[in-house]
Amino acid sequence: MQATEAQFEREALQALRTQIPVRDLPGVRIRAVKAQPKDAFDVQFELESGKSRILVLGEFKSVVSPKLLEDIAPWVRRMKSLRPGVSFALICPALSPRSQTYCIEQGIDFIDLAGNISINVPGTFTLQRLGLRAKERSGESASPLFTNVFSGRSSRVLRVLLEKPKPWSLTEIANELAAETKRVARAFSTQQIQFAISLGALSKALSSLDEQLWVRRQGSSVVVPEPRRLLLEWAEKYKERYRWRLRSSFEISNPLGTTLAQINSGLQPLLRGPYAFTAAAAATDAPFIDLDRIDVFLLPDQNDARLRQLSERPVSGTAPRLRFIYPYDEGVFLYARTDAPAPRVSNIQAYLDLYARGGRDLKQADYLLDNAIASRWKAA
Protein backbone atom coordinates (compact mmCIF):
# COMPACT_ATOMS: atom_id res chain seq x y z
CA MET A 1 0.00 0.00 0.00
CA GLN A 2 2.84 2.41 0.85
CA ALA A 3 4.49 1.66 -2.50
CA THR A 4 1.20 2.42 -4.27
CA GLU A 5 0.86 5.74 -2.44
CA ALA A 6 4.46 6.72 -3.24
CA GLN A 7 3.99 5.84 -6.90
CA PHE A 8 0.81 7.89 -7.09
CA GLU A 9 2.49 10.88 -5.40
CA ARG A 10 5.20 10.88 -8.08
CA GLU A 11 2.58 10.55 -10.81
CA ALA A 12 0.41 13.30 -9.35
CA LEU A 13 3.32 15.72 -8.92
CA GLN A 14 4.30 15.21 -12.54
CA ALA A 15 0.68 15.71 -13.64
CA LEU A 16 0.41 18.98 -11.71
CA ARG A 17 3.68 20.29 -13.14
CA THR A 18 2.64 19.43 -16.69
CA GLN A 19 -0.88 20.93 -16.29
CA ILE A 20 -2.72 17.64 -16.94
CA PRO A 21 -5.65 18.27 -14.52
CA VAL A 22 -6.40 21.68 -16.07
CA ARG A 23 -5.74 20.77 -19.69
CA ASP A 24 -8.24 22.42 -22.10
CA LEU A 25 -9.38 24.92 -19.46
CA PRO A 26 -8.71 28.36 -21.06
CA GLY A 27 -6.77 30.74 -18.85
CA VAL A 28 -6.22 28.18 -16.09
CA ARG A 29 -2.71 27.28 -14.93
CA ILE A 30 -1.00 25.46 -12.05
CA ARG A 31 2.07 27.34 -10.83
CA ALA A 32 4.84 27.03 -8.23
CA VAL A 33 4.34 23.35 -7.37
CA LYS A 34 6.19 22.35 -4.18
CA ALA A 35 6.28 18.84 -2.80
CA GLN A 36 6.19 18.37 1.01
CA PRO A 37 5.91 22.09 1.93
CA LYS A 38 6.45 23.37 5.46
CA ASP A 39 2.70 23.26 6.19
CA ALA A 40 2.94 19.44 6.46
CA PHE A 41 0.71 18.86 3.43
CA ASP A 42 1.71 16.61 0.54
CA VAL A 43 1.88 19.41 -2.00
CA GLN A 44 1.46 23.16 -2.34
CA PHE A 45 0.77 25.11 -5.52
CA GLU A 46 -0.95 28.17 -6.91
CA LEU A 47 -4.04 27.78 -9.08
CA GLU A 48 -4.58 30.61 -11.51
CA SER A 49 -7.76 31.32 -13.47
CA GLY A 50 -7.72 34.53 -15.47
CA LYS A 51 -6.79 37.31 -13.04
CA SER A 52 -7.66 35.25 -9.97
CA ARG A 53 -5.13 33.18 -8.08
CA ILE A 54 -5.45 30.95 -5.01
CA LEU A 55 -3.07 28.96 -2.84
CA VAL A 56 -3.89 25.26 -2.78
CA LEU A 57 -2.65 22.86 -0.10
CA GLY A 58 -3.18 19.32 -1.31
CA GLU A 59 -3.36 15.82 0.14
CA PHE A 60 -2.63 12.86 -2.14
CA LYS A 61 -4.90 9.81 -1.91
CA SER A 62 -4.43 6.92 -4.32
CA VAL A 63 -7.64 5.25 -3.13
CA VAL A 64 -10.79 7.19 -2.30
CA SER A 65 -14.25 6.17 -1.14
CA PRO A 66 -17.27 8.09 0.17
CA LYS A 67 -16.49 6.62 3.61
CA LEU A 68 -13.03 8.22 3.56
CA LEU A 69 -14.58 11.49 2.43
CA GLU A 70 -17.03 11.33 5.31
CA ASP A 71 -14.12 10.85 7.70
CA ILE A 72 -12.07 13.80 6.43
CA ALA A 73 -14.97 16.26 6.00
CA PRO A 74 -14.76 17.63 9.59
CA TRP A 75 -11.01 18.15 9.23
CA VAL A 76 -11.50 20.06 5.97
CA ARG A 77 -14.13 22.31 7.56
CA ARG A 78 -11.77 23.07 10.44
CA MET A 79 -8.86 23.91 8.14
CA LYS A 80 -11.09 26.23 6.09
CA SER A 81 -12.18 28.06 9.24
CA LEU A 82 -8.55 28.56 10.29
CA ARG A 83 -7.33 29.74 6.86
CA PRO A 84 -10.37 31.09 4.97
CA GLY A 85 -8.41 32.30 1.93
CA VAL A 86 -6.80 28.95 1.14
CA SER A 87 -8.09 25.87 -0.69
CA PHE A 88 -7.52 22.48 0.97
CA ALA A 89 -7.85 19.96 -1.84
CA LEU A 90 -7.94 16.20 -2.18
CA ILE A 91 -5.82 15.02 -5.12
CA CYS A 92 -6.55 11.52 -6.42
CA PRO A 93 -6.53 9.38 -9.58
CA ALA A 94 -10.26 9.68 -10.33
CA LEU A 95 -13.39 10.41 -8.35
CA SER A 96 -16.66 8.69 -9.17
CA PRO A 97 -19.70 10.91 -9.83
CA ARG A 98 -21.10 9.84 -6.45
CA SER A 99 -17.91 10.94 -4.66
CA GLN A 100 -17.77 14.18 -6.62
CA THR A 101 -21.33 15.00 -5.53
CA TYR A 102 -20.49 14.14 -1.94
CA CYS A 103 -17.40 16.39 -2.00
CA ILE A 104 -19.39 19.34 -3.33
CA GLU A 105 -22.14 18.81 -0.75
CA GLN A 106 -19.58 18.66 2.09
CA GLY A 107 -17.39 21.51 0.82
CA ILE A 108 -14.37 19.30 0.05
CA ASP A 109 -12.23 20.72 -2.77
CA PHE A 110 -10.74 18.17 -5.16
CA ILE A 111 -8.65 17.72 -8.27
CA ASP A 112 -8.34 14.36 -9.98
CA LEU A 113 -6.03 13.27 -12.76
CA ALA A 114 -8.97 12.67 -15.11
CA GLY A 115 -9.52 16.45 -15.09
CA ASN A 116 -12.43 16.78 -12.68
CA ILE A 117 -12.02 19.85 -10.48
CA SER A 118 -14.02 21.59 -7.80
CA ILE A 119 -12.26 24.43 -5.99
CA ASN A 120 -14.44 26.88 -4.10
CA VAL A 121 -13.14 29.59 -1.78
CA PRO A 122 -16.25 31.73 -1.19
CA GLY A 123 -15.89 35.30 -2.38
CA THR A 124 -12.39 34.67 -3.71
CA PHE A 125 -12.10 31.84 -6.22
CA THR A 126 -14.37 29.27 -7.90
CA LEU A 127 -13.41 26.71 -10.52
CA GLN A 128 -15.39 23.60 -11.40
CA ARG A 129 -15.30 20.98 -14.16
CA LEU A 130 -17.09 17.67 -13.73
CA GLY A 131 -18.12 14.63 -15.73
CA LEU A 132 -14.75 13.52 -17.11
CA ARG A 133 -13.98 9.81 -16.96
CA ALA A 134 -10.58 8.26 -16.33
CA LYS A 135 -9.16 6.48 -19.38
CA GLU A 136 -7.31 3.82 -17.45
CA ARG A 137 -7.55 3.35 -13.73
CA SER A 138 -9.80 4.79 -11.05
CA GLY A 139 -8.79 5.14 -7.43
CA GLU A 140 -12.23 3.86 -6.46
CA SER A 141 -13.19 1.12 -8.89
CA ALA A 142 -9.76 -0.28 -9.68
CA SER A 143 -8.65 -0.78 -6.11
CA PRO A 144 -8.49 -4.40 -4.93
CA LEU A 145 -9.81 -3.10 -1.58
CA PHE A 146 -13.28 -2.64 -3.04
CA THR A 147 -15.61 -5.26 -4.51
CA ASN A 148 -17.82 -4.23 -7.40
CA VAL A 149 -21.15 -4.93 -5.70
CA PHE A 150 -23.09 -4.18 -8.88
CA SER A 151 -21.80 -7.16 -10.86
CA GLY A 152 -21.59 -10.93 -10.72
CA ARG A 153 -22.37 -12.84 -7.58
CA SER A 154 -21.85 -9.82 -5.35
CA SER A 155 -25.02 -8.28 -6.76
CA ARG A 156 -27.00 -11.01 -4.98
CA VAL A 157 -26.31 -9.13 -1.76
CA LEU A 158 -28.02 -6.07 -3.25
CA ARG A 159 -31.04 -8.16 -4.16
CA VAL A 160 -31.47 -9.29 -0.56
CA LEU A 161 -31.00 -5.80 0.89
CA LEU A 162 -33.41 -4.17 -1.56
CA GLU A 163 -36.03 -6.91 -1.64
CA LYS A 164 -36.43 -7.01 2.14
CA PRO A 165 -35.35 -3.69 3.67
CA LYS A 166 -34.37 -4.33 7.29
CA PRO A 167 -31.19 -4.72 9.34
CA TRP A 168 -29.21 -7.69 7.98
CA SER A 169 -26.21 -9.44 9.47
CA LEU A 170 -23.71 -11.33 7.32
CA THR A 171 -25.00 -14.67 8.58
CA GLU A 172 -28.61 -13.69 7.96
CA ILE A 173 -27.83 -12.80 4.34
CA ALA A 174 -26.06 -16.15 3.88
CA ASN A 175 -29.08 -17.94 5.34
CA GLU A 176 -31.45 -15.97 3.11
CA LEU A 177 -29.50 -16.97 -0.01
CA ALA A 178 -29.61 -20.61 1.08
CA ALA A 179 -33.36 -20.39 1.74
CA GLU A 180 -33.97 -18.79 -1.64
CA THR A 181 -31.98 -21.56 -3.33
CA LYS A 182 -34.32 -24.14 -1.80
CA ARG A 183 -37.45 -22.13 -2.59
CA VAL A 184 -36.52 -21.58 -6.24
CA ALA A 185 -35.50 -25.23 -6.58
CA ARG A 186 -39.00 -26.26 -5.50
CA ALA A 187 -40.78 -23.57 -7.50
CA PHE A 188 -38.92 -24.26 -10.76
CA SER A 189 -38.38 -28.01 -10.15
CA THR A 190 -34.64 -27.61 -10.71
CA GLN A 191 -31.34 -28.08 -8.92
CA GLN A 192 -29.43 -25.97 -11.46
CA ILE A 193 -29.66 -22.68 -9.57
CA GLN A 194 -27.44 -21.98 -6.54
CA PHE A 195 -27.47 -18.54 -4.97
CA ALA A 196 -25.00 -19.16 -2.12
CA ILE A 197 -21.69 -17.27 -2.05
CA SER A 198 -18.85 -17.65 0.43
CA LEU A 199 -18.85 -15.79 3.72
CA GLY A 200 -15.61 -14.14 2.63
CA ALA A 201 -17.23 -12.79 -0.54
CA LEU A 202 -20.23 -11.64 1.49
CA SER A 203 -17.98 -9.83 3.93
CA LYS A 204 -16.11 -8.06 1.11
CA ALA A 205 -19.37 -7.01 -0.52
CA LEU A 206 -20.71 -5.54 2.73
CA SER A 207 -17.42 -3.77 3.40
CA SER A 208 -17.51 -2.21 -0.06
CA LEU A 209 -21.11 -1.11 0.43
CA ASP A 210 -20.06 0.45 3.74
CA GLU A 211 -17.11 2.26 2.14
CA GLN A 212 -19.41 3.66 -0.54
CA LEU A 213 -21.94 4.71 2.15
CA TRP A 214 -24.66 2.61 0.55
CA VAL A 215 -25.23 0.89 3.90
CA ARG A 216 -24.96 1.99 7.50
CA ARG A 217 -23.72 -0.19 10.34
CA GLN A 218 -26.03 -0.99 13.23
CA GLY A 219 -23.91 -3.10 15.51
CA SER A 220 -23.25 -6.36 13.64
CA SER A 221 -25.94 -5.59 11.06
CA VAL A 222 -26.26 -3.25 8.09
CA VAL A 223 -29.23 -1.29 6.77
CA VAL A 224 -29.75 0.59 3.50
CA PRO A 225 -30.56 4.24 4.36
CA GLU A 226 -31.48 5.26 0.79
CA PRO A 227 -32.77 2.22 -1.13
CA ARG A 228 -34.10 4.27 -4.05
CA ARG A 229 -30.73 5.95 -4.58
CA LEU A 230 -28.94 2.60 -4.40
CA LEU A 231 -31.32 1.01 -6.91
CA LEU A 232 -30.88 3.92 -9.33
CA GLU A 233 -27.10 3.63 -9.10
CA TRP A 234 -27.35 -0.10 -9.74
CA ALA A 235 -29.64 0.51 -12.72
CA GLU A 236 -27.03 2.78 -14.32
CA LYS A 237 -24.32 0.15 -13.87
CA TYR A 238 -26.65 -2.64 -15.00
CA LYS A 239 -27.53 -0.79 -18.21
CA GLU A 240 -23.98 -1.12 -19.52
CA ARG A 241 -23.84 -4.85 -18.72
CA TYR A 242 -27.32 -5.46 -20.14
CA ARG A 243 -26.43 -4.04 -23.53
CA TRP A 244 -23.32 -6.18 -23.64
CA ARG A 245 -25.34 -9.30 -22.77
CA LEU A 246 -27.75 -8.62 -25.65
CA ARG A 247 -24.96 -9.59 -28.02
CA SER A 248 -25.45 -13.24 -27.06
CA SER A 249 -29.26 -13.05 -27.00
CA PHE A 250 -31.49 -14.11 -29.86
CA GLU A 251 -34.85 -12.80 -31.02
CA ILE A 252 -37.64 -14.66 -32.80
CA SER A 253 -41.13 -13.99 -34.06
CA ASN A 254 -43.92 -15.06 -31.75
CA PRO A 255 -46.65 -17.49 -32.88
CA LEU A 256 -47.65 -18.35 -29.29
CA GLY A 257 -50.04 -15.51 -28.40
CA THR A 258 -50.27 -11.96 -27.11
CA THR A 259 -50.47 -12.48 -23.32
CA LEU A 260 -47.90 -13.78 -20.84
CA ALA A 261 -50.16 -16.74 -20.04
CA GLN A 262 -50.47 -17.72 -23.72
CA ILE A 263 -46.75 -17.35 -24.38
CA ASN A 264 -45.86 -19.28 -21.25
CA SER A 265 -48.20 -22.11 -22.21
CA GLY A 266 -46.46 -22.37 -25.56
CA LEU A 267 -42.94 -22.27 -24.07
CA GLN A 268 -43.46 -24.95 -21.42
CA PRO A 269 -43.15 -27.96 -23.76
CA LEU A 270 -40.13 -26.40 -25.50
CA LEU A 271 -37.93 -25.72 -22.47
CA ARG A 272 -36.62 -28.21 -19.93
CA GLY A 273 -34.60 -25.83 -17.78
CA PRO A 274 -35.91 -22.89 -15.73
CA TYR A 275 -36.85 -19.65 -17.45
CA ALA A 276 -38.45 -16.41 -16.31
CA PHE A 277 -40.07 -13.44 -17.99
CA THR A 278 -38.51 -10.05 -17.25
CA ALA A 279 -39.58 -6.47 -18.06
CA ALA A 280 -43.04 -7.75 -19.05
CA ALA A 281 -43.25 -9.16 -15.52
CA ALA A 282 -43.86 -5.61 -14.32
CA ALA A 283 -47.32 -5.71 -15.86
CA THR A 284 -48.48 -8.03 -13.06
CA ASP A 285 -47.95 -5.61 -10.15
CA ALA A 286 -47.81 -2.29 -12.01
CA PRO A 287 -49.58 -2.41 -15.39
CA PHE A 288 -48.71 0.65 -17.41
CA ILE A 289 -47.80 0.11 -21.06
CA ASP A 290 -47.83 -2.72 -23.58
CA LEU A 291 -44.39 -3.98 -24.58
CA ASP A 292 -43.60 -4.74 -28.21
CA ARG A 293 -40.88 -7.21 -27.21
CA ILE A 294 -41.05 -9.84 -24.47
CA ASP A 295 -37.72 -10.74 -22.83
CA VAL A 296 -37.15 -14.17 -21.27
CA PHE A 297 -34.15 -15.23 -19.15
CA LEU A 298 -32.66 -18.65 -19.84
CA LEU A 299 -29.85 -20.42 -18.02
CA PRO A 300 -26.69 -21.12 -20.07
CA ASP A 301 -26.41 -24.48 -21.87
CA GLN A 302 -30.13 -24.47 -22.62
CA ASN A 303 -30.99 -26.26 -25.87
CA ASP A 304 -32.58 -23.44 -27.84
CA ALA A 305 -32.99 -25.18 -31.22
CA ARG A 306 -36.74 -25.71 -30.73
CA LEU A 307 -37.18 -22.08 -29.74
CA ARG A 308 -35.50 -20.85 -32.89
CA GLN A 309 -37.86 -22.98 -34.98
CA LEU A 310 -40.80 -20.89 -33.74
CA SER A 311 -39.90 -18.30 -36.36
CA GLU A 312 -41.02 -20.78 -39.03
CA ARG A 313 -44.63 -20.78 -37.76
CA PRO A 314 -47.32 -18.24 -38.79
CA VAL A 315 -47.52 -15.17 -36.56
CA SER A 316 -50.31 -12.79 -35.61
CA GLY A 317 -49.53 -9.20 -36.53
CA THR A 318 -50.21 -7.98 -32.99
CA ALA A 319 -48.07 -10.53 -31.15
CA PRO A 320 -44.94 -9.08 -29.47
CA ARG A 321 -41.63 -10.55 -30.53
CA LEU A 322 -39.72 -12.83 -28.15
CA ARG A 323 -36.12 -12.26 -27.09
CA PHE A 324 -34.19 -14.84 -25.07
CA ILE A 325 -31.33 -13.61 -22.89
CA TYR A 326 -28.62 -15.52 -21.04
CA PRO A 327 -28.07 -13.47 -17.85
CA TYR A 328 -24.65 -12.48 -16.51
CA ASP A 329 -25.49 -14.18 -13.20
CA GLU A 330 -28.17 -16.65 -12.16
CA GLY A 331 -28.95 -14.28 -9.33
CA VAL A 332 -31.55 -12.74 -11.66
CA PHE A 333 -33.78 -15.64 -10.53
CA LEU A 334 -33.59 -14.54 -6.87
CA TYR A 335 -37.12 -13.88 -5.58
CA ALA A 336 -38.61 -15.01 -8.91
CA ARG A 337 -42.26 -16.08 -8.84
CA THR A 338 -44.00 -18.98 -10.56
CA ASP A 339 -47.65 -18.17 -9.85
CA ALA A 340 -50.05 -17.19 -12.63
CA PRO A 341 -49.79 -15.96 -15.29
CA ALA A 342 -46.16 -17.04 -15.85
CA PRO A 343 -42.76 -17.50 -14.16
CA ARG A 344 -41.30 -14.04 -13.76
CA VAL A 345 -38.43 -12.24 -12.09
CA SER A 346 -38.75 -10.05 -9.00
CA ASN A 347 -39.87 -6.45 -9.33
CA ILE A 348 -36.31 -5.34 -8.56
CA GLN A 349 -35.00 -7.30 -11.55
CA ALA A 350 -37.89 -6.18 -13.77
CA TYR A 351 -37.05 -2.58 -12.90
CA LEU A 352 -33.39 -3.06 -13.84
CA ASP A 353 -34.33 -4.50 -17.23
CA LEU A 354 -36.94 -1.86 -18.01
CA TYR A 355 -34.44 0.85 -17.09
CA ALA A 356 -31.78 -0.74 -19.29
CA ARG A 357 -34.15 -1.02 -22.25
CA GLY A 358 -34.63 2.75 -22.13
CA GLY A 359 -37.01 4.77 -24.27
CA ARG A 360 -40.64 4.57 -23.30
CA ASP A 361 -39.84 1.59 -21.05
CA LEU A 362 -38.30 4.10 -18.63
CA LYS A 363 -41.82 5.31 -17.86
CA GLN A 364 -42.86 1.76 -17.00
CA ALA A 365 -39.73 1.47 -14.82
CA ASP A 366 -40.62 4.66 -12.93
CA TYR A 367 -44.21 3.51 -12.49
CA LEU A 368 -43.08 0.13 -11.17
CA LEU A 369 -40.65 1.78 -8.75
CA ASP A 370 -43.20 4.23 -7.37
CA ASN A 371 -46.19 1.90 -7.17
CA ALA A 372 -44.79 -1.55 -6.38
CA ILE A 373 -41.22 -1.28 -5.06
CA ALA A 374 -40.99 1.97 -3.08
CA SER A 375 -44.37 1.38 -1.47
CA ARG A 376 -43.00 -1.83 0.07
CA TRP A 377 -39.94 0.02 1.35
CA LYS A 378 -42.17 2.54 3.10
CA ALA A 379 -44.22 -0.21 4.68
CA ALA A 380 -41.11 -1.99 6.03
C-alpha positions in Angstrom: 0.0 0.0 0.0 2.8 2.4 0.8 4.5 1.7 -2.5 1.2 2.4 -4.3 0.9 5.7 -2.4 4.5 6.7 -3.2 4.0 5.8 -6.9 0.8 7.9 -7.1 2.5 10.9 -5.4 5.2 10.9 -8.1 2.6 10.5 -10.8 0.4 13.3 -9.4 3.3 15.7 -8.9 4.3 15.2 -12.5 0.7 15.7 -13.6 0.4 19.0 -11.7 3.7 20.3 -13.1 2.6 19.4 -16.7 -0.9 20.9 -16.3 -2.7 17.6 -16.9 -5.7 18.3 -14.5 -6.4 21.7 -16.1 -5.7 20.8 -19.7 -8.2 22.4 -22.1 -9.4 24.9 -19.5 -8.7 28.4 -21.1 -6.8 30.7 -18.9 -6.2 28.2 -16.1 -2.7 27.3 -14.9 -1.0 25.5 -12.1 2.1 27.3 -10.8 4.8 27.0 -8.2 4.3 23.4 -7.4 6.2 22.4 -4.2 6.3 18.8 -2.8 6.2 18.4 1.0 5.9 22.1 1.9 6.5 23.4 5.5 2.7 23.3 6.2 2.9 19.4 6.5 0.7 18.9 3.4 1.7 16.6 0.5 1.9 19.4 -2.0 1.5 23.2 -2.3 0.8 25.1 -5.5 -0.9 28.2 -6.9 -4.0 27.8 -9.1 -4.6 30.6 -11.5 -7.8 31.3 -13.5 -7.7 34.5 -15.5 -6.8 37.3 -13.0 -7.7 35.3 -10.0 -5.1 33.2 -8.1 -5.4 30.9 -5.0 -3.1 29.0 -2.8 -3.9 25.3 -2.8 -2.6 22.9 -0.1 -3.2 19.3 -1.3 -3.4 15.8 0.1 -2.6 12.9 -2.1 -4.9 9.8 -1.9 -4.4 6.9 -4.3 -7.6 5.2 -3.1 -10.8 7.2 -2.3 -14.2 6.2 -1.1 -17.3 8.1 0.2 -16.5 6.6 3.6 -13.0 8.2 3.6 -14.6 11.5 2.4 -17.0 11.3 5.3 -14.1 10.8 7.7 -12.1 13.8 6.4 -15.0 16.3 6.0 -14.8 17.6 9.6 -11.0 18.2 9.2 -11.5 20.1 6.0 -14.1 22.3 7.6 -11.8 23.1 10.4 -8.9 23.9 8.1 -11.1 26.2 6.1 -12.2 28.1 9.2 -8.6 28.6 10.3 -7.3 29.7 6.9 -10.4 31.1 5.0 -8.4 32.3 1.9 -6.8 29.0 1.1 -8.1 25.9 -0.7 -7.5 22.5 1.0 -7.9 20.0 -1.8 -7.9 16.2 -2.2 -5.8 15.0 -5.1 -6.5 11.5 -6.4 -6.5 9.4 -9.6 -10.3 9.7 -10.3 -13.4 10.4 -8.3 -16.7 8.7 -9.2 -19.7 10.9 -9.8 -21.1 9.8 -6.5 -17.9 10.9 -4.7 -17.8 14.2 -6.6 -21.3 15.0 -5.5 -20.5 14.1 -1.9 -17.4 16.4 -2.0 -19.4 19.3 -3.3 -22.1 18.8 -0.8 -19.6 18.7 2.1 -17.4 21.5 0.8 -14.4 19.3 0.1 -12.2 20.7 -2.8 -10.7 18.2 -5.2 -8.6 17.7 -8.3 -8.3 14.4 -10.0 -6.0 13.3 -12.8 -9.0 12.7 -15.1 -9.5 16.5 -15.1 -12.4 16.8 -12.7 -12.0 19.9 -10.5 -14.0 21.6 -7.8 -12.3 24.4 -6.0 -14.4 26.9 -4.1 -13.1 29.6 -1.8 -16.2 31.7 -1.2 -15.9 35.3 -2.4 -12.4 34.7 -3.7 -12.1 31.8 -6.2 -14.4 29.3 -7.9 -13.4 26.7 -10.5 -15.4 23.6 -11.4 -15.3 21.0 -14.2 -17.1 17.7 -13.7 -18.1 14.6 -15.7 -14.7 13.5 -17.1 -14.0 9.8 -17.0 -10.6 8.3 -16.3 -9.2 6.5 -19.4 -7.3 3.8 -17.5 -7.6 3.3 -13.7 -9.8 4.8 -11.0 -8.8 5.1 -7.4 -12.2 3.9 -6.5 -13.2 1.1 -8.9 -9.8 -0.3 -9.7 -8.6 -0.8 -6.1 -8.5 -4.4 -4.9 -9.8 -3.1 -1.6 -13.3 -2.6 -3.0 -15.6 -5.3 -4.5 -17.8 -4.2 -7.4 -21.1 -4.9 -5.7 -23.1 -4.2 -8.9 -21.8 -7.2 -10.9 -21.6 -10.9 -10.7 -22.4 -12.8 -7.6 -21.8 -9.8 -5.4 -25.0 -8.3 -6.8 -27.0 -11.0 -5.0 -26.3 -9.1 -1.8 -28.0 -6.1 -3.2 -31.0 -8.2 -4.2 -31.5 -9.3 -0.6 -31.0 -5.8 0.9 -33.4 -4.2 -1.6 -36.0 -6.9 -1.6 -36.4 -7.0 2.1 -35.3 -3.7 3.7 -34.4 -4.3 7.3 -31.2 -4.7 9.3 -29.2 -7.7 8.0 -26.2 -9.4 9.5 -23.7 -11.3 7.3 -25.0 -14.7 8.6 -28.6 -13.7 8.0 -27.8 -12.8 4.3 -26.1 -16.1 3.9 -29.1 -17.9 5.3 -31.4 -16.0 3.1 -29.5 -17.0 0.0 -29.6 -20.6 1.1 -33.4 -20.4 1.7 -34.0 -18.8 -1.6 -32.0 -21.6 -3.3 -34.3 -24.1 -1.8 -37.5 -22.1 -2.6 -36.5 -21.6 -6.2 -35.5 -25.2 -6.6 -39.0 -26.3 -5.5 -40.8 -23.6 -7.5 -38.9 -24.3 -10.8 -38.4 -28.0 -10.2 -34.6 -27.6 -10.7 -31.3 -28.1 -8.9 -29.4 -26.0 -11.5 -29.7 -22.7 -9.6 -27.4 -22.0 -6.5 -27.5 -18.5 -5.0 -25.0 -19.2 -2.1 -21.7 -17.3 -2.0 -18.9 -17.7 0.4 -18.9 -15.8 3.7 -15.6 -14.1 2.6 -17.2 -12.8 -0.5 -20.2 -11.6 1.5 -18.0 -9.8 3.9 -16.1 -8.1 1.1 -19.4 -7.0 -0.5 -20.7 -5.5 2.7 -17.4 -3.8 3.4 -17.5 -2.2 -0.1 -21.1 -1.1 0.4 -20.1 0.4 3.7 -17.1 2.3 2.1 -19.4 3.7 -0.5 -21.9 4.7 2.2 -24.7 2.6 0.5 -25.2 0.9 3.9 -25.0 2.0 7.5 -23.7 -0.2 10.3 -26.0 -1.0 13.2 -23.9 -3.1 15.5 -23.2 -6.4 13.6 -25.9 -5.6 11.1 -26.3 -3.3 8.1 -29.2 -1.3 6.8 -29.7 0.6 3.5 -30.6 4.2 4.4 -31.5 5.3 0.8 -32.8 2.2 -1.1 -34.1 4.3 -4.0 -30.7 5.9 -4.6 -28.9 2.6 -4.4 -31.3 1.0 -6.9 -30.9 3.9 -9.3 -27.1 3.6 -9.1 -27.3 -0.1 -9.7 -29.6 0.5 -12.7 -27.0 2.8 -14.3 -24.3 0.1 -13.9 -26.6 -2.6 -15.0 -27.5 -0.8 -18.2 -24.0 -1.1 -19.5 -23.8 -4.9 -18.7 -27.3 -5.5 -20.1 -26.4 -4.0 -23.5 -23.3 -6.2 -23.6 -25.3 -9.3 -22.8 -27.7 -8.6 -25.6 -25.0 -9.6 -28.0 -25.5 -13.2 -27.1 -29.3 -13.0 -27.0 -31.5 -14.1 -29.9 -34.8 -12.8 -31.0 -37.6 -14.7 -32.8 -41.1 -14.0 -34.1 -43.9 -15.1 -31.8 -46.6 -17.5 -32.9 -47.7 -18.3 -29.3 -50.0 -15.5 -28.4 -50.3 -12.0 -27.1 -50.5 -12.5 -23.3 -47.9 -13.8 -20.8 -50.2 -16.7 -20.0 -50.5 -17.7 -23.7 -46.7 -17.3 -24.4 -45.9 -19.3 -21.2 -48.2 -22.1 -22.2 -46.5 -22.4 -25.6 -42.9 -22.3 -24.1 -43.5 -25.0 -21.4 -43.1 -28.0 -23.8 -40.1 -26.4 -25.5 -37.9 -25.7 -22.5 -36.6 -28.2 -19.9 -34.6 -25.8 -17.8 -35.9 -22.9 -15.7 -36.8 -19.7 -17.4 -38.5 -16.4 -16.3 -40.1 -13.4 -18.0 -38.5 -10.1 -17.3 -39.6 -6.5 -18.1 -43.0 -7.7 -19.0 -43.2 -9.2 -15.5 -43.9 -5.6 -14.3 -47.3 -5.7 -15.9 -48.5 -8.0 -13.1 -47.9 -5.6 -10.2 -47.8 -2.3 -12.0 -49.6 -2.4 -15.4 -48.7 0.7 -17.4 -47.8 0.1 -21.1 -47.8 -2.7 -23.6 -44.4 -4.0 -24.6 -43.6 -4.7 -28.2 -40.9 -7.2 -27.2 -41.1 -9.8 -24.5 -37.7 -10.7 -22.8 -37.2 -14.2 -21.3 -34.1 -15.2 -19.2 -32.7 -18.7 -19.8 -29.8 -20.4 -18.0 -26.7 -21.1 -20.1 -26.4 -24.5 -21.9 -30.1 -24.5 -22.6 -31.0 -26.3 -25.9 -32.6 -23.4 -27.8 -33.0 -25.2 -31.2 -36.7 -25.7 -30.7 -37.2 -22.1 -29.7 -35.5 -20.8 -32.9 -37.9 -23.0 -35.0 -40.8 -20.9 -33.7 -39.9 -18.3 -36.4 -41.0 -20.8 -39.0 -44.6 -20.8 -37.8 -47.3 -18.2 -38.8 -47.5 -15.2 -36.6 -50.3 -12.8 -35.6 -49.5 -9.2 -36.5 -50.2 -8.0 -33.0 -48.1 -10.5 -31.2 -44.9 -9.1 -29.5 -41.6 -10.5 -30.5 -39.7 -12.8 -28.2 -36.1 -12.3 -27.1 -34.2 -14.8 -25.1 -31.3 -13.6 -22.9 -28.6 -15.5 -21.0 -28.1 -13.5 -17.8 -24.6 -12.5 -16.5 -25.5 -14.2 -13.2 -28.2 -16.6 -12.2 -28.9 -14.3 -9.3 -31.6 -12.7 -11.7 -33.8 -15.6 -10.5 -33.6 -14.5 -6.9 -37.1 -13.9 -5.6 -38.6 -15.0 -8.9 -42.3 -16.1 -8.8 -44.0 -19.0 -10.6 -47.6 -18.2 -9.8 -50.1 -17.2 -12.6 -49.8 -16.0 -15.3 -46.2 -17.0 -15.9 -42.8 -17.5 -14.2 -41.3 -14.0 -13.8 -38.4 -12.2 -12.1 -38.8 -10.1 -9.0 -39.9 -6.4 -9.3 -36.3 -5.3 -8.6 -35.0 -7.3 -11.6 -37.9 -6.2 -13.8 -37.1 -2.6 -12.9 -33.4 -3.1 -13.8 -34.3 -4.5 -17.2 -36.9 -1.9 -18.0 -34.4 0.9 -17.1 -31.8 -0.7 -19.3 -34.2 -1.0 -22.3 -34.6 2.7 -22.1 -37.0 4.8 -24.3 -40.6 4.6 -23.3 -39.8 1.6 -21.1 -38.3 4.1 -18.6 -41.8 5.3 -17.9 -42.9 1.8 -17.0 -39.7 1.5 -14.8 -40.6 4.7 -12.9 -44.2 3.5 -12.5 -43.1 0.1 -11.2 -40.6 1.8 -8.7 -43.2 4.2 -7.4 -46.2 1.9 -7.2 -44.8 -1.5 -6.4 -41.2 -1.3 -5.1 -41.0 2.0 -3.1 -44.4 1.4 -1.5 -43.0 -1.8 0.1 -39.9 0.0 1.4 -42.2 2.5 3.1 -44.2 -0.2 4.7 -41.1 -2.0 6.0 
